[in-house]
């Protein structure tokens, strides 16, 4: 099983650097505005406008953060076998408040319960803008704290012996390897990884909204 925590740390540094550049440019713009020789009333108006624009940019950045994380990370997680489609990106942005969600009731009604891993393996493009729910044995799980918060990556093998790899932007709680867990998320890409037997395992990458341990 491939270890992905290094990916999380490296990608976190990249996103933090981008955020620093954004703040630096915003600061420069604010500085330039303050030196402009307008009347006092006009200067105050410009400062208020700049402050409002800065607030709007912060909201926008937060809304897009996890989508950007998954967009940049998909090629790394899939070992350059796949990239994130715009459909999945837009779905995450439009539902950003649900990544993550700790309340199952907020997402369960959005799940297409007819979709299984068999459907994802056959025609993934049909489900890039839908929540799916996959349950099964946890065959690997890792978690780390990064600049954006806690990130967890969990591999789940379902009753059909098909595997999903879910990236969850939150703490996984008391979920460990060997447990039975359920994940709700939006499909991102299909790919394969080399397993311990020397063969390859086909899997689906999910951007996870909800993750929970099932009663055993």
N, C-alpha and C positions, 0 to 999 in steps of 0.2 A: 504494500500500500504506500502510495506516495505521501510524503509529509508536506503540508501546505502552510504551516505557521510562518516559515520564512517568507513566503509570498505575501502573507498578510502584513508583516512588518515592513517589507520593502515597499509595497504599494501604499501603505500608510504614510511613509516618508515622502513618497512622490506627491500624494494628495495634499499633505501638509505644506509642502513647498509651493504648490500651486496656490494654496490659500494665502500664503505669506506674500507672494507676488501680487495677488489681487489686493490685499490690504495696503501694500506699499504704493501701488498705483493710485488707489483711492486717496491715500494720504497726500501724494503729490498733487493730485487734482484739487484737494481741499486747500493746500498751501498756495497754489497758483491763484485760486479764487480770492483768497484773503488779501492779496497784494494788488488786486485790481482797483483802480481809482474811481469807483462809483460813489454816489451819494450814500449816506449812512443807511437810509431806508432800503435802497437797492441791494446793498451789501448784506443786510439782515435777511432780505428775501432770498438772495442766492444761497446763503448759509442754510436757511431752513429747507430749501429745495434740495441742496446737496445732502443734508442729513436724512431727508425722507428717501432719497435715492439710495443712500447707503443702507438704510433699513430694508428697503425692498430687495436689494442685492443680497443681503444676508439671508432673507427668507428664501429667495430663489436658490441660493447656494445649498442651504439645508435640504430643500426639496429635491435637489438633483444629486445630492452627495452619494447615496447608496447606488443609484443608477449609474453614476460615473465610476464608482468603485467596481461594479460588476462589469461595466463596459471595458475598463482597462484591464480587469483581472481575468476575463474569460479566456483570452489567448494563452495566458500563463497557466491557468488551472487546467486547460484542455491540452496543454503542450502544443500549442499552435495548430490544433486540429479544427478550431472553430472560433467564430467571433459572435458578438451579441447582435441580434437583429433589432432594428429600430422598434418593431412591434413590442418586444419585451421591455425595451428601454422606456418607451412611452407609458406602458402599463405600470411600471414601478414608479415613475414620476407622478402619474395621475393618482396613485394610491400610496404616496410616500408616507402618509401617517400610519400605514399598516405595516411598515418595515422598520422595527418589528411591532407585532401586536402580542400582548400578553393575555388578551381576552379572546378566547376562541369564538365567542358568540359574534364578535365583530367581523370575522372572516369566513366562518363556516357556511353562511348563506351565499357566499360568493363562489364557493367551490363547485366545479363541475364533477359530480360524484360518479359519472359514467366513465371517466377517464382513468385508465390504469397504466402501468408501465408498458404494457403491450402496445397500447395506443401511442404512447410517447416514442417507443422504439420504431414504430411503423410510419407515423406521419406527424412528426413533432411540430411542423409549421402550422398545423391546425389549432394548436393549443398555446401559442406564444402570448396570448392576451387573456389567459384564464388561470385562475387558481386551481391547483390539483392537490389532492391529499394522498400521500403515500405512507403506508405503515409497514413496519417490519423490524428485523433484527439490526441493531447497531453493530456494524462490523469495524468501525473506526470512528473516533471523534477527537477533535482537537479544539482548543480554545485559547485565546490570547487577548490581552488588553492593549489597544493601540490608540493613536491620537483621536480617532473617531469614536472610540468606545470599545466595548467588548465584541469580538467577532468569533464565531464558532463555525467549524466545518465538520459535518457529520455525513458518514456513508451509511445508508440504510438498504438492506436487502429484503425484498418483499416475499410473499408466498410463492411467487413464480420464479424466484431466484434471480430477479432482475434488480439492478442497483441504481440508486440515485445518490448524487453528491450534493448536499444542500449547504449553501452559505447563509448563515443566520446572523444578522447584525444585533446580537444580544447575548446574554448569558444563557448557557444550556442547562443550568441548574444541576439536579442530581441525575443526569443522564450519563451513563458510562458504556463502554464497550461491552457487548453481551446483553444489554437491556433491549426491551422492545419499545420503540418510539414511533411517533407519528409526526410528519412534517406537512405543512401547507405552504405552497409556494408557486411561483410562476416558472415554467420551463424556459431555459436559456439556450441550451445546446446539447447535442448528443456527441459523445466521444468515447474513446477506449483507453484503458491504462493497463500496464503490464502487471499481472498478479504474481503471487508468491510461487505459483506452480510453473511459471515461465510462459504461460499463455497470456491472452488479453481478455479483459472484462469490459463489456459494453456498459455504459452508464449514461445517465442524464443529469446535467447540471441544473440545479434549481436555485433561484433567489428566494430564500425562505422568509415567510411572514410570521409563521407560528410554528413552534417546536415544543413537543411535550412527551413525557414518558408515559407509556401505556401501562395499565394495571396488568400484572402477570399472574 
